[in-house]
Amino acid sequence: MNPQDNKIICPDCKSEIAKPESMVVGDIVECQECGTEVEIQSIEPLVYGELIEEK
Ligand SMILES: [Zn+2]
């Protein structure tokens, strides 16, 4: 797999989201640009998706 794929890209604004140092499945990372929350669904391979939050 391309190492570039091991990045978290915001599904909303396509900015790269900094990965936490120790990331586990279920972690939520937040886009610094637009505030979109992304849930980590798998580490290896890296799978993630936008967290749909009920308001
Ligand atoms: Zn974003």
mmCIF file of the protein (N, C-alpha, C, O) and its ligand, coordinates in Angstrom:
data_MODEL
# 
_entry.id   MODEL 
# 
loop_
_entity.id 
_entity.type 
_entity.pdbx_number_of_molecules 
1 polymer     1 
2 non-polymer 1 
# 
_entity_poly.entity_id                      1 
_entity_poly.type                           'polypeptide(L)' 
_entity_poly.nstd_linkage                   no 
_entity_poly.nstd_monomer                   no 
_entity_poly.pdbx_seq_one_letter_code       MNPQDNKIICPDCKSEIAKPESMVVGDIVECQECGTEVEIQSIEPLVYGELIEEK 
_entity_poly.pdbx_seq_one_letter_code_can   MNPQDNKIICPDCKSEIAKPESMVVGDIVECQECGTEVEIQSIEPLVYGELIEEK 
_entity_poly.pdbx_strand_id                 A 
# 
loop_
_entity_poly_seq.entity_id 
_entity_poly_seq.num 
_entity_poly_seq.mon_id 
_entity_poly_seq.hetero 
1 1  MET n 
1 2  ASN n 
1 3  PRO n 
1 4  GLN n 
1 5  ASP n 
1 6  ASN n 
1 7  LYS n 
1 8  ILE n 
1 9  ILE n 
1 10 CYS n 
1 11 PRO n 
1 12 ASP n 
1 13 CYS n 
1 14 LYS n 
1 15 SER n 
1 16 GLU n 
1 17 ILE n 
1 18 ALA n 
1 19 LYS n 
1 20 PRO n 
1 21 GLU n 
1 22 SER n 
1 23 MET n 
1 24 VAL n 
1 25 VAL n 
1 26 GLY n 
1 27 ASP n 
1 28 ILE n 
1 29 VAL n 
1 30 GLU n 
1 31 CYS n 
1 32 GLN n 
1 33 GLU n 
1 34 CYS n 
1 35 GLY n 
1 36 THR n 
1 37 GLU n 
1 38 VAL n 
1 39 GLU n 
1 40 ILE n 
1 41 GLN n 
1 42 SER n 
1 43 ILE n 
1 44 GLU n 
1 45 PRO n 
1 46 LEU n 
1 47 VAL n 
1 48 TYR n 
1 49 GLY n 
1 50 GLU n 
1 51 LEU n 
1 52 ILE n 
1 53 GLU n 
1 54 GLU n 
1 55 LYS n 
# 
loop_
_struct_asym.id 
_struct_asym.entity_id 
A 1 
B 2 
# 
loop_
_chem_comp.id 
_chem_comp.type 
_chem_comp.mon_nstd_flag 
ALA 'L-peptide linking' y 
ASN 'L-peptide linking' y 
ASP 'L-peptide linking' y 
CYS 'L-peptide linking' y 
GLN 'L-peptide linking' y 
GLU 'L-peptide linking' y 
GLY 'peptide linking'   y 
ILE 'L-peptide linking' y 
LEU 'L-peptide linking' y 
LYS 'L-peptide linking' y 
MET 'L-peptide linking' y 
PRO 'L-peptide linking' y 
SER 'L-peptide linking' y 
THR 'L-peptide linking' y 
TYR 'L-peptide linking' y 
VAL 'L-peptide linking' y 
ZN  non-polymer         . 
# 
_pdbx_entity_nonpoly.entity_id   2 
_pdbx_entity_nonpoly.name        ? 
_pdbx_entity_nonpoly.comp_id     ZN 
# 
_pdbx_nonpoly_scheme.asym_id         B 
_pdbx_nonpoly_scheme.entity_id       2 
_pdbx_nonpoly_scheme.mon_id          ZN 
_pdbx_nonpoly_scheme.ndb_seq_num     1 
_pdbx_nonpoly_scheme.pdb_seq_num     101 
_pdbx_nonpoly_scheme.auth_seq_num    101 
_pdbx_nonpoly_scheme.pdb_mon_id      ZN 
_pdbx_nonpoly_scheme.auth_mon_id     ZN 
_pdbx_nonpoly_scheme.pdb_strand_id   A 
_pdbx_nonpoly_scheme.pdb_ins_code    . 
# 
loop_
_atom_site.group_PDB 
_atom_site.id 
_atom_site.type_symbol 
_atom_site.label_atom_id 
_atom_site.label_alt_id 
_atom_site.label_comp_id 
_atom_site.label_asym_id 
_atom_site.label_entity_id 
_atom_site.label_seq_id 
_atom_site.pdbx_PDB_ins_code 
_atom_site.Cartn_x 
_atom_site.Cartn_y 
_atom_site.Cartn_z 
_atom_site.occupancy 
_atom_site.B_iso_or_equiv 
_atom_site.pdbx_formal_charge 
_atom_site.auth_seq_id 
_atom_site.auth_comp_id 
_atom_site.auth_asym_id 
_atom_site.auth_atom_id 
_atom_site.pdbx_PDB_model_num 
ATOM   1   N  N  . MET A 1 1  ? 0.847   -1.201 0.000  1.00 0.00 ? 1   MET A N  1 
ATOM   2   C  CA . MET A 1 1  ? 0.000   0.000  0.000  1.00 0.00 ? 1   MET A CA 1 
ATOM   3   C  C  . MET A 1 1  ? 0.883   1.251  0.000  1.00 0.00 ? 1   MET A C  1 
ATOM   4   O  O  . MET A 1 1  ? 1.944   1.274  0.624  1.00 0.00 ? 1   MET A O  1 
ATOM   5   N  N  . ASN A 1 2  ? 0.456   2.230  -0.668 1.00 0.00 ? 2   ASN A N  1 
ATOM   6   C  CA . ASN A 1 2  ? 1.164   3.509  -0.706 1.00 0.00 ? 2   ASN A CA 1 
ATOM   7   C  C  . ASN A 1 2  ? 1.227   4.140  0.689  1.00 0.00 ? 2   ASN A C  1 
ATOM   8   O  O  . ASN A 1 2  ? 0.195   4.294  1.341  1.00 0.00 ? 2   ASN A O  1 
ATOM   9   N  N  . PRO A 1 3  ? 2.438   4.508  1.157  1.00 0.00 ? 3   PRO A N  1 
ATOM   10  C  CA . PRO A 1 3  ? 2.548   5.123  2.497  1.00 0.00 ? 3   PRO A CA 1 
ATOM   11  C  C  . PRO A 1 3  ? 1.699   6.377  2.638  1.00 0.00 ? 3   PRO A C  1 
ATOM   12  O  O  . PRO A 1 3  ? 1.276   6.732  3.738  1.00 0.00 ? 3   PRO A O  1 
ATOM   13  N  N  . GLN A 1 4  ? 1.459   7.028  1.543  1.00 0.00 ? 4   GLN A N  1 
ATOM   14  C  CA . GLN A 1 4  ? 0.624   8.234  1.581  1.00 0.00 ? 4   GLN A CA 1 
ATOM   15  C  C  . GLN A 1 4  ? -0.792  7.915  2.062  1.00 0.00 ? 4   GLN A C  1 
ATOM   16  O  O  . GLN A 1 4  ? -1.498  8.776  2.587  1.00 0.00 ? 4   GLN A O  1 
ATOM   17  N  N  . ASP A 1 5  ? -1.179  6.672  1.871  1.00 0.00 ? 5   ASP A N  1 
ATOM   18  C  CA . ASP A 1 5  ? -2.513  6.277  2.296  1.00 0.00 ? 5   ASP A CA 1 
ATOM   19  C  C  . ASP A 1 5  ? -2.632  6.189  3.816  1.00 0.00 ? 5   ASP A C  1 
ATOM   20  O  O  . ASP A 1 5  ? -3.727  6.074  4.368  1.00 0.00 ? 5   ASP A O  1 
ATOM   21  N  N  . ASN A 1 6  ? -1.480  6.246  4.472  1.00 0.00 ? 6   ASN A N  1 
ATOM   22  C  CA . ASN A 1 6  ? -1.477  6.135  5.926  1.00 0.00 ? 6   ASN A CA 1 
ATOM   23  C  C  . ASN A 1 6  ? -1.698  7.488  6.606  1.00 0.00 ? 6   ASN A C  1 
ATOM   24  O  O  . ASN A 1 6  ? -1.285  7.710  7.744  1.00 0.00 ? 6   ASN A O  1 
ATOM   25  N  N  . LYS A 1 7  ? -2.346  8.359  5.889  1.00 0.00 ? 7   LYS A N  1 
ATOM   26  C  CA . LYS A 1 7  ? -2.672  9.670  6.451  1.00 0.00 ? 7   LYS A CA 1 
ATOM   27  C  C  . LYS A 1 7  ? -4.169  9.763  6.633  1.00 0.00 ? 7   LYS A C  1 
ATOM   28  O  O  . LYS A 1 7  ? -4.939  9.076  5.963  1.00 0.00 ? 7   LYS A O  1 
ATOM   29  N  N  . ILE A 1 8  ? -4.564  10.621 7.545  1.00 0.00 ? 8   ILE A N  1 
ATOM   30  C  CA . ILE A 1 8  ? -5.984  10.880 7.721  1.00 0.00 ? 8   ILE A CA 1 
ATOM   31  C  C  . ILE A 1 8  ? -6.303  12.166 6.967  1.00 0.00 ? 8   ILE A C  1 
ATOM   32  O  O  . ILE A 1 8  ? -5.775  13.235 7.274  1.00 0.00 ? 8   ILE A O  1 
ATOM   33  N  N  . ILE A 1 9  ? -7.161  12.037 5.992  1.00 0.00 ? 9   ILE A N  1 
ATOM   34  C  CA . ILE A 1 9  ? -7.573  13.205 5.219  1.00 0.00 ? 9   ILE A CA 1 
ATOM   35  C  C  . ILE A 1 9  ? -9.027  13.508 5.575  1.00 0.00 ? 9   ILE A C  1 
ATOM   36  O  O  . ILE A 1 9  ? -9.892  12.635 5.521  1.00 0.00 ? 9   ILE A O  1 
ATOM   37  N  N  . CYS A 1 10 ? -9.269  14.746 5.933  1.00 0.00 ? 10  CYS A N  1 
ATOM   38  C  CA . CYS A 1 10 ? -10.622 15.149 6.302  1.00 0.00 ? 10  CYS A CA 1 
ATOM   39  C  C  . CYS A 1 10 ? -11.588 14.864 5.157  1.00 0.00 ? 10  CYS A C  1 
ATOM   40  O  O  . CYS A 1 10 ? -11.364 15.320 4.036  1.00 0.00 ? 10  CYS A O  1 
ATOM   41  N  N  . PRO A 1 11 ? -12.669 14.109 5.426  1.00 0.00 ? 11  PRO A N  1 
ATOM   42  C  CA . PRO A 1 11 ? -13.629 13.793 4.358  1.00 0.00 ? 11  PRO A CA 1 
ATOM   43  C  C  . PRO A 1 11 ? -14.396 15.031 3.892  1.00 0.00 ? 11  PRO A C  1 
ATOM   44  O  O  . PRO A 1 11 ? -15.018 15.026 2.829  1.00 0.00 ? 11  PRO A O  1 
ATOM   45  N  N  . ASP A 1 12 ? -14.343 16.064 4.684  1.00 0.00 ? 12  ASP A N  1 
ATOM   46  C  CA . ASP A 1 12 ? -15.112 17.266 4.370  1.00 0.00 ? 12  ASP A CA 1 
ATOM   47  C  C  . ASP A 1 12 ? -14.286 18.276 3.580  1.00 0.00 ? 12  ASP A C  1 
ATOM   48  O  O  . ASP A 1 12 ? -14.688 18.695 2.495  1.00 0.00 ? 12  ASP A O  1 
ATOM   49  N  N  . CYS A 1 13 ? -13.126 18.672 4.125  1.00 0.00 ? 13  CYS A N  1 
ATOM   50  C  CA . CYS A 1 13 ? -12.358 19.747 3.487  1.00 0.00 ? 13  CYS A CA 1 
ATOM   51  C  C  . CYS A 1 13 ? -11.038 19.264 2.884  1.00 0.00 ? 13  CYS A C  1 
ATOM   52  O  O  . CYS A 1 13 ? -10.283 20.057 2.321  1.00 0.00 ? 13  CYS A O  1 
ATOM   53  N  N  . LYS A 1 14 ? -10.756 17.945 3.003  1.00 0.00 ? 14  LYS A N  1 
ATOM   54  C  CA . LYS A 1 14 ? -9.577  17.324 2.393  1.00 0.00 ? 14  LYS A CA 1 
ATOM   55  C  C  . LYS A 1 14 ? -8.266  17.773 2.999  1.00 0.00 ? 14  LYS A C  1 
ATOM   56  O  O  . LYS A 1 14 ? -7.207  17.543 2.415  1.00 0.00 ? 14  LYS A O  1 
ATOM   57  N  N  . SER A 1 15 ? -8.310  18.403 4.147  1.00 0.00 ? 15  SER A N  1 
ATOM   58  C  CA . SER A 1 15 ? -7.072  18.737 4.845  1.00 0.00 ? 15  SER A CA 1 
ATOM   59  C  C  . SER A 1 15 ? -6.528  17.496 5.528  1.00 0.00 ? 15  SER A C  1 
ATOM   60  O  O  . SER A 1 15 ? -7.281  16.598 5.903  1.00 0.00 ? 15  SER A O  1 
ATOM   61  N  N  . GLU A 1 16 ? -5.201  17.456 5.686  1.00 0.00 ? 16  GLU A N  1 
ATOM   62  C  CA . GLU A 1 16 ? -4.624  16.348 6.425  1.00 0.00 ? 16  GLU A CA 1 
ATOM   63  C  C  . GLU A 1 16 ? -4.826  16.590 7.910  1.00 0.00 ? 16  GLU A C  1 
ATOM   64  O  O  . GLU A 1 16 ? -4.597  17.690 8.414  1.00 0.00 ? 16  GLU A O  1 
ATOM   65  N  N  . ILE A 1 17 ? -5.262  15.538 8.606  1.00 0.00 ? 17  ILE A N  1 
ATOM   66  C  CA . ILE A 1 17 ? -5.469  15.634 10.046 1.00 0.00 ? 17  ILE A CA 1 
ATOM   67  C  C  . ILE A 1 17 ? -4.295  14.954 10.743 1.00 0.00 ? 17  ILE A C  1 
ATOM   68  O  O  . ILE A 1 17 ? -3.949  13.818 10.421 1.00 0.00 ? 17  ILE A O  1 
ATOM   69  N  N  . ALA A 1 18 ? -3.693  15.642 11.686 1.00 0.00 ? 18  ALA A N  1 
ATOM   70  C  CA . ALA A 1 18 ? -2.558  15.077 12.423 1.00 0.00 ? 18  ALA A CA 1 
ATOM   71  C  C  . ALA A 1 18 ? -3.012  13.862 13.214 1.00 0.00 ? 18  ALA A C  1 
ATOM   72  O  O  . ALA A 1 18 ? -4.020  13.897 13.919 1.00 0.00 ? 18  ALA A O  1 
ATOM   73  N  N  . LYS A 1 19 ? -2.240  12.783 13.079 1.00 0.00 ? 19  LYS A N  1 
ATOM   74  C  CA . LYS A 1 19 ? -2.611  11.572 13.801 1.00 0.00 ? 19  LYS A CA 1 
ATOM   75  C  C  . LYS A 1 19 ? -2.089  11.638 15.232 1.00 0.00 ? 19  LYS A C  1 
ATOM   76  O  O  . LYS A 1 19 ? -0.979  12.112 15.474 1.00 0.00 ? 19  LYS A O  1 
ATOM   77  N  N  . PRO A 1 20 ? -2.896  11.160 16.178 1.00 0.00 ? 20  PRO A N  1 
ATOM   78  C  CA . PRO A 1 20 ? -2.391  11.065 17.553 1.00 0.00 ? 20  PRO A CA 1 
ATOM   79  C  C  . PRO A 1 20 ? -1.242  10.066 17.609 1.00 0.00 ? 20  PRO A C  1 
ATOM   80  O  O  . PRO A 1 20 ? -1.162  9.168  16.771 1.00 0.00 ? 20  PRO A O  1 
ATOM   81  N  N  . GLU A 1 21 ? -0.350  10.213 18.590 1.00 0.00 ? 21  GLU A N  1 
ATOM   82  C  CA . GLU A 1 21 ? 0.817   9.332  18.656 1.00 0.00 ? 21  GLU A CA 1 
ATOM   83  C  C  . GLU A 1 21 ? 0.415   7.884  18.890 1.00 0.00 ? 21  GLU A C  1 
ATOM   84  O  O  . GLU A 1 21 ? 0.940   6.975  18.247 1.00 0.00 ? 21  GLU A O  1 
ATOM   85  N  N  . SER A 1 22 ? -0.497  7.677  19.793 1.00 0.00 ? 22  SER A N  1 
ATOM   86  C  CA . SER A 1 22 ? -0.993  6.319  20.008 1.00 0.00 ? 22  SER A CA 1 
ATOM   87  C  C  . SER A 1 22 ? -2.473  6.309  19.666 1.00 0.00 ? 22  SER A C  1 
ATOM   88  O  O  . SER A 1 22 ? -3.313  6.821  20.406 1.00 0.00 ? 22  SER A O  1 
ATOM   89  N  N  . MET A 1 23 ? -2.757  5.717  18.538 1.00 0.00 ? 23  MET A N  1 
ATOM   90  C  CA . MET A 1 23 ? -4.108  5.744  18.008 1.00 0.00 ? 23  MET A CA 1 
ATOM   91  C  C  . MET A 1 23 ? -4.713  4.352  18.143 1.00 0.00 ? 23  MET A C  1 
ATOM   92  O  O  . MET A 1 23 ? -4.068  3.353  17.827 1.00 0.00 ? 23  MET A O  1 
ATOM   93  N  N  . VAL A 1 24 ? -5.935  4.295  18.607 1.00 0.00 ? 24  VAL A N  1 
ATOM   94  C  CA . VAL A 1 24 ? -6.608  3.008  18.721 1.00 0.00 ? 24  VAL A CA 1 
ATOM   95  C  C  . VAL A 1 24 ? -7.946  3.075  17.990 1.00 0.00 ? 24  VAL A C  1 
ATOM   96  O  O  . VAL A 1 24 ? -8.492  4.151  17.747 1.00 0.00 ? 24  VAL A O  1 
ATOM   97  N  N  . VAL A 1 25 ? -8.453  1.896  17.649 1.00 0.00 ? 25  VAL A N  1 
ATOM   98  C  CA . VAL A 1 25 ? -9.752  1.834  16.977 1.00 0.00 ? 25  VAL A CA 1 
ATOM   99  C  C  . VAL A 1 25 ? -10.803 2.488  17.873 1.00 0.00 ? 25  VAL A C  1 
ATOM   100 O  O  . VAL A 1 25 ? -10.866 2.214  19.072 1.00 0.00 ? 25  VAL A O  1 
ATOM   101 N  N  . GLY A 1 26 ? -11.605 3.333  17.294 1.00 0.00 ? 26  GLY A N  1 
ATOM   102 C  CA . GLY A 1 26 ? -12.639 4.031  18.047 1.00 0.00 ? 26  GLY A CA 1 
ATOM   103 C  C  . GLY A 1 26 ? -12.238 5.434  18.431 1.00 0.00 ? 26  GLY A C  1 
ATOM   104 O  O  . GLY A 1 26 ? -13.068 6.216  18.895 1.00 0.00 ? 26  GLY A O  1 
ATOM   105 N  N  . ASP A 1 27 ? -10.947 5.770  18.237 1.00 0.00 ? 27  ASP A N  1 
ATOM   106 C  CA . ASP A 1 27 ? -10.506 7.130  18.523 1.00 0.00 ? 27  ASP A CA 1 
ATOM   107 C  C  . ASP A 1 27 ? -11.208 8.123  17.601 1.00 0.00 ? 27  ASP A C  1 
ATOM   108 O  O  . ASP A 1 27 ? -11.534 7.816  16.454 1.00 0.00 ? 27  ASP A O  1 
ATOM   109 N  N  . ILE A 1 28 ? -11.424 9.291  18.124 1.00 0.00 ? 28  ILE A N  1 
ATOM   110 C  CA . ILE A 1 28 ? -12.006 10.366 17.337 1.00 0.00 ? 28  ILE A CA 1 
ATOM   111 C  C  . ILE A 1 28 ? -10.956 11.458 17.170 1.00 0.00 ? 28  ILE A C  1 
ATOM   112 O  O  . ILE A 1 28 ? -10.428 11.974 18.154 1.00 0.00 ? 28  ILE A O  1 
ATOM   113 N  N  . VAL A 1 29 ? -10.657 11.805 15.927 1.00 0.00 ? 29  VAL A N  1 
ATOM   114 C  CA . VAL A 1 29 ? -9.746  12.917 15.678 1.00 0.00 ? 29  VAL A CA 1 
ATOM   115 C  C  . VAL A 1 29 ? -10.544 14.039 15.027 1.00 0.00 ? 29  VAL A C  1 
ATOM   116 O  O  . VAL A 1 29 ? -11.498 13.799 14.288 1.00 0.00 ? 29  VAL A O  1 
ATOM   117 N  N  . GLU A 1 30 ? -10.133 15.263 15.316 1.00 0.00 ? 30  GLU A N  1 
ATOM   118 C  CA . GLU A 1 30 ? -10.884 16.404 14.821 1.00 0.00 ? 30  GLU A CA 1 
ATOM   119 C  C  . GLU A 1 30 ? -10.051 17.191 13.825 1.00 0.00 ? 30  GLU A C  1 
ATOM   120 O  O  . GLU A 1 30 ? -8.878  17.481 14.061 1.00 0.00 ? 30  GLU A O  1 
ATOM   121 N  N  . CYS A 1 31 ? -10.675 17.527 12.714 1.00 0.00 ? 31  CYS A N  1 
ATOM   122 C  CA . CYS A 1 31 ? -10.011 18.334 11.701 1.00 0.00 ? 31  CYS A CA 1 
ATOM   123 C  C  . CYS A 1 31 ? -9.757  19.738 12.250 1.00 0.00 ? 31  CYS A C  1 
ATOM   124 O  O  . CYS A 1 31 ? -10.659 20.394 12.770 1.00 0.00 ? 31  CYS A O  1 
ATOM   125 N  N  . GLN A 1 32 ? -8.502  20.181 12.119 1.00 0.00 ? 32  GLN A N  1 
ATOM   126 C  CA . GLN A 1 32 ? -8.148  21.505 12.625 1.00 0.00 ? 32  GLN A CA 1 
ATOM   127 C  C  . GLN A 1 32 ? -8.750  22.607 11.757 1.00 0.00 ? 32  GLN A C  1 
ATOM   128 O  O  . GLN A 1 32 ? -8.903  23.744 12.204 1.00 0.00 ? 32  GLN A O  1 
ATOM   129 N  N  . GLU A 1 33 ? -9.086  22.268 10.524 1.00 0.00 ? 33  GLU A N  1 
ATOM   130 C  CA . GLU A 1 33 ? -9.556  23.283 9.586  1.00 0.00 ? 33  GLU A CA 1 
ATOM   131 C  C  . GLU A 1 33 ? -11.048 23.550 9.701  1.00 0.00 ? 33  GLU A C  1 
ATOM   132 O  O  . GLU A 1 33 ? -11.486 24.700 9.717  1.00 0.00 ? 33  GLU A O  1 
ATOM   133 N  N  . CYS A 1 34 ? -11.828 22.463 9.781  1.00 0.00 ? 34  CYS A N  1 
ATOM   134 C  CA . CYS A 1 34 ? -13.281 22.650 9.727  1.00 0.00 ? 34  CYS A CA 1 
ATOM   135 C  C  . CYS A 1 34 ? -14.018 22.028 10.912 1.00 0.00 ? 34  CYS A C  1 
ATOM   136 O  O  . CYS A 1 34 ? -15.234 22.167 11.040 1.00 0.00 ? 34  CYS A O  1 
ATOM   137 N  N  . GLY A 1 35 ? -13.262 21.335 11.785 1.00 0.00 ? 35  GLY A N  1 
ATOM   138 C  CA . GLY A 1 35 ? -13.893 20.808 12.988 1.00 0.00 ? 35  GLY A CA 1 
ATOM   139 C  C  . GLY A 1 35 ? -14.628 19.489 12.797 1.00 0.00 ? 35  GLY A C  1 
ATOM   140 O  O  . GLY A 1 35 ? -15.247 18.979 13.731 1.00 0.00 ? 35  GLY A O  1 
ATOM   141 N  N  . THR A 1 36 ? -14.562 18.936 11.587 1.00 0.00 ? 36  THR A N  1 
ATOM   142 C  CA . THR A 1 36 ? -15.190 17.640 11.343 1.00 0.00 ? 36  THR A CA 1 
ATOM   143 C  C  . THR A 1 36 ? -14.523 16.568 12.201 1.00 0.00 ? 36  THR A C  1 
ATOM   144 O  O  . THR A 1 36 ? -13.296 16.504 12.286 1.00 0.00 ? 36  THR A O  1 
ATOM   145 N  N  . GLU A 1 37 ? -15.332 15.734 12.828 1.00 0.00 ? 37  GLU A N  1 
ATOM   146 C  CA . GLU A 1 37 ? -14.785 14.661 13.648 1.00 0.00 ? 37  GLU A CA 1 
ATOM   147 C  C  . GLU A 1 37 ? -14.741 13.382 12.840 1.00 0.00 ? 37  GLU A C  1 
ATOM   148 O  O  . GLU A 1 37 ? -15.706 13.013 12.171 1.00 0.00 ? 37  GLU A O  1 
ATOM   149 N  N  . VAL A 1 38 ? -13.599 12.712 12.915 1.00 0.00 ? 38  VAL A N  1 
ATOM   150 C  CA . VAL A 1 38 ? -13.369 11.504 12.136 1.00 0.00 ? 38  VAL A CA 1 
ATOM   151 C  C  . VAL A 1 38 ? -13.083 10.353 13.097 1.00 0.00 ? 38  VAL A C  1 
ATOM   152 O  O  . VAL A 1 38 ? -12.228 10.460 13.976 1.00 0.00 ? 38  VAL A O  1 
ATOM   153 N  N  . GLU A 1 39 ? -13.808 9.258  12.917 1.00 0.00 ? 39  GLU A N  1 
ATOM   154 C  CA . GLU A 1 39 ? -13.628 8.101  13.790 1.00 0.00 ? 39  GLU A CA 1 
ATOM   155 C  C  . GLU A 1 39 ? -12.687 7.099  13.138 1.00 0.00 ? 39  GLU A C  1 
ATOM   156 O  O  . GLU A 1 39 ? -12.834 6.756  11.965 1.00 0.00 ? 39  GLU A O  1 
ATOM   157 N  N  . ILE A 1 40 ? -11.719 6.638  13.922 1.00 0.00 ? 40  ILE A N  1 
ATOM   158 C  CA . ILE A 1 40 ? -10.794 5.611  13.444 1.00 0.00 ? 40  ILE A CA 1 
ATOM   159 C  C  . ILE A 1 40 ? -11.486 4.252  13.536 1.00 0.00 ? 40  ILE A C  1 
ATOM   160 O  O  . ILE A 1 40 ? -11.894 3.821  14.615 1.00 0.00 ? 40  ILE A O  1 
ATOM   161 N  N  . GLN A 1 41 ? -11.609 3.596  12.405 1.00 0.00 ? 41  GLN A N  1 
ATOM   162 C  CA . GLN A 1 41 ? -12.326 2.318  12.365 1.00 0.00 ? 41  GLN A CA 1 
ATOM   163 C  C  . GLN A 1 41 ? -11.365 1.135  12.286 1.00 0.00 ? 41  GLN A C  1 
ATOM   164 O  O  . GLN A 1 41 ? -11.724 0.017  12.654 1.00 0.00 ? 41  GLN A O  1 
ATOM   165 N  N  . SER A 1 42 ? -10.157 1.375  11.812 1.00 0.00 ? 42  SER A N  1 
ATOM   166 C  CA . SER A 1 42 ? -9.135  0.330  11.728 1.00 0.00 ? 42  SER A CA 1 
ATOM   167 C  C  . SER A 1 42 ? -7.772  0.993  11.652 1.00 0.00 ? 42  SER A C  1 
ATOM   168 O  O  . SER A 1 42 ? -7.620  2.052  11.044 1.00 0.00 ? 42  SER A O  1 
ATOM   169 N  N  . ILE A 1 43 ? -6.768  0.355  12.280 1.00 0.00 ? 43  ILE A N  1 
ATOM   170 C  CA . ILE A 1 43 ? -5.419  0.937  12.279 1.00 0.00 ? 43  ILE A CA 1 
ATOM   171 C  C  . ILE A 1 43 ? -4.604  0.399  11.101 1.00 0.00 ? 43  ILE A C  1 
ATOM   172 O  O  . ILE A 1 43 ? -3.956  1.159  10.382 1.00 0.00 ? 43  ILE A O  1 
ATOM   173 N  N  . GLU A 1 44 ? -4.646  -0.916 10.917 1.00 0.00 ? 44  GLU A N  1 
ATOM   174 C  CA . GLU A 1 44 ? -3.809  -1.543 9.882  1.00 0.00 ? 44  GLU A CA 1 
ATOM   175 C  C  . GLU A 1 44 ? -4.654  -2.516 9.073  1.00 0.00 ? 44  GLU A C  1 
ATOM   176 O  O  . GLU A 1 44 ? -4.876  -3.641 9.519  1.00 0.00 ? 44  GLU A O  1 
ATOM   177 N  N  . PRO A 1 45 ? -5.124  -2.125 7.918  1.00 0.00 ? 45  PRO A N  1 
ATOM   178 C  CA . PRO A 1 45 ? -4.873  -0.838 7.254  1.00 0.00 ? 45  PRO A CA 1 
ATOM   179 C  C  . PRO A 1 45 ? -5.687  0.283  7.909  1.00 0.00 ? 45  PRO A C  1 
ATOM   180 O  O  . PRO A 1 45 ? -6.681  0.039  8.594  1.00 0.00 ? 45  PRO A O  1 
ATOM   181 N  N  . LEU A 1 46 ? -5.241  1.488  7.681  1.00 0.00 ? 46  LEU A N  1 
ATOM   182 C  CA . LEU A 1 46 ? -5.930  2.641  8.249  1.00 0.00 ? 46  LEU A CA 1 
ATOM   183 C  C  . LEU A 1 46 ? -7.276  2.858  7.556  1.00 0.00 ? 46  LEU A C  1 
ATOM   184 O  O  . LEU A 1 46 ? -7.351  3.098  6.351  1.00 0.00 ? 46  LEU A O  1 
ATOM   185 N  N  . VAL A 1 47 ? -8.326  2.765  8.358  1.00 0.00 ? 47  VAL A N  1 
ATOM   186 C  CA . VAL A 1 47 ? -9.665  3.023  7.847  1.00 0.00 ? 47  VAL A CA 1 
ATOM   187 C  C  . VAL A 1 47 ? -10.325 4.017  8.792  1.00 0.00 ? 47  VAL A C  1 
ATOM   188 O  O  . VAL A 1 47 ? -10.240 3.880  10.012 1.00 0.00 ? 47  VAL A O  1 
ATOM   189 N  N  . TYR A 1 48 ? -10.973 5.005  8.224  1.00 0.00 ? 48  TYR A N  1 
ATOM   190 C  CA . TYR A 1 48 ? -11.618 6.004  9.062  1.00 0.00 ? 48  TYR A CA 1 
ATOM   191 C  C  . TYR A 1 48 ? -12.821 6.576  8.328  1.00 0.00 ? 48  TYR A C  1 
ATOM   192 O  O  . TYR A 1 48 ? -12.930 6.461  7.108  1.00 0.00 ? 48  TYR A O  1 
ATOM   193 N  N  . GLY A 1 49 ? -13.701 7.180  9.067  1.00 0.00 ? 49  GLY A N  1 
ATOM   194 C  CA . GLY A 1 49 ? -14.875 7.769  8.445  1.00 0.00 ? 49  GLY A CA 1 
ATOM   195 C  C  . GLY A 1 49 ? -15.378 8.938  9.260  1.00 0.00 ? 49  GLY A C  1 
ATOM   196 O  O  . GLY A 1 49 ? -15.103 9.051  10.455 1.00 0.00 ? 49  GLY A O  1 
ATOM   197 N  N  . GLU A 1 50 ? -16.116 9.802  8.600  1.00 0.00 ? 50  GLU A N  1 
ATOM   198 C  CA . GLU A 1 50 ? -16.654 10.966 9.293  1.00 0.00 ? 50  GLU A CA 1 
ATOM   199 C  C  . GLU A 1 50 ? -17.644 10.523 10.357 1.00 0.00 ? 50  GLU A C  1 
ATOM   200 O  O  . GLU A 1 50 ? -18.521 9.696  10.108 1.00 0.00 ? 50  GLU A O  1 
ATOM   201 N  N  . LEU A 1 51 ? -17.491 11.081 11.531 1.00 0.00 ? 51  LEU A N  1 
ATOM   202 C  CA . LEU A 1 51 ? -18.382 10.758 12.637 1.00 0.00 ? 51  LEU A CA 1 
ATOM   203 C  C  . LEU A 1 51 ? -19.658 11.578 12.498 1.00 0.00 ? 51  LEU A C  1 
ATOM   204 O  O  . LEU A 1 51 ? -19.637 12.808 12.512 1.00 0.00 ? 51  LEU A O  1 
ATOM   205 N  N  . ILE A 1 52 ? -20.762 10.863 12.366 1.00 0.00 ? 52  ILE A N  1 
ATOM   206 C  CA . ILE A 1 52 ? -22.050 11.544 12.250 1.00 0.00 ? 52  ILE A CA 1 
ATOM   207 C  C  . ILE A 1 52 ? -22.601 11.728 13.666 1.00 0.00 ? 52  ILE A C  1 
ATOM   208 O  O  . ILE A 1 52 ? -22.901 10.765 14.371 1.00 0.00 ? 52  ILE A O  1 
ATOM   209 N  N  . GLU A 1 53 ? -22.719 12.972 14.046 1.00 0.00 ? 53  GLU A N  1 
ATOM   210 C  CA . GLU A 1 53 ? -23.117 13.286 15.404 1.00 0.00 ? 53  GLU A CA 1 
ATOM   211 C  C  . GLU A 1 53 ? -24.546 13.817 15.421 1.00 0.00 ? 53  GLU A C  1 
ATOM   212 O  O  . GLU A 1 53 ? -24.896 14.752 14.701 1.00 0.00 ? 53  GLU A O  1 
ATOM   213 N  N  . GLU A 1 54 ? -25.355 13.192 16.263 1.00 0.00 ? 54  GLU A N  1 
ATOM   214 C  CA . GLU A 1 54 ? -26.732 13.663 16.411 1.00 0.00 ? 54  GLU A CA 1 
ATOM   215 C  C  . GLU A 1 54 ? -26.711 14.928 17.256 1.00 0.00 ? 54  GLU A C  1 
ATOM   216 O  O  . GLU A 1 54 ? -26.013 15.007 18.267 1.00 0.00 ? 54  GLU A O  1 
ATOM   217 N  N  . LYS A 1 55 ? -27.479 15.904 16.830 1.00 0.00 ? 55  LYS A N  1 
ATOM   218 C  CA . LYS A 1 55 ? -27.487 17.161 17.609 1.00 0.00 ? 55  LYS A CA 1 
ATOM   219 C  C  . LYS A 1 55 ? -28.842 17.381 18.245 1.00 0.00 ? 55  LYS A C  1 
ATOM   220 O  O  . LYS A 1 55 ? -29.045 18.379 18.936 1.00 0.00 ? 55  LYS A O  1 
HETATM 221 ZN ZN . ZN  B 2 .  ? -11.826 19.457 7.541  1.00 0.00 2 101 ZN  A ZN 1 
# 
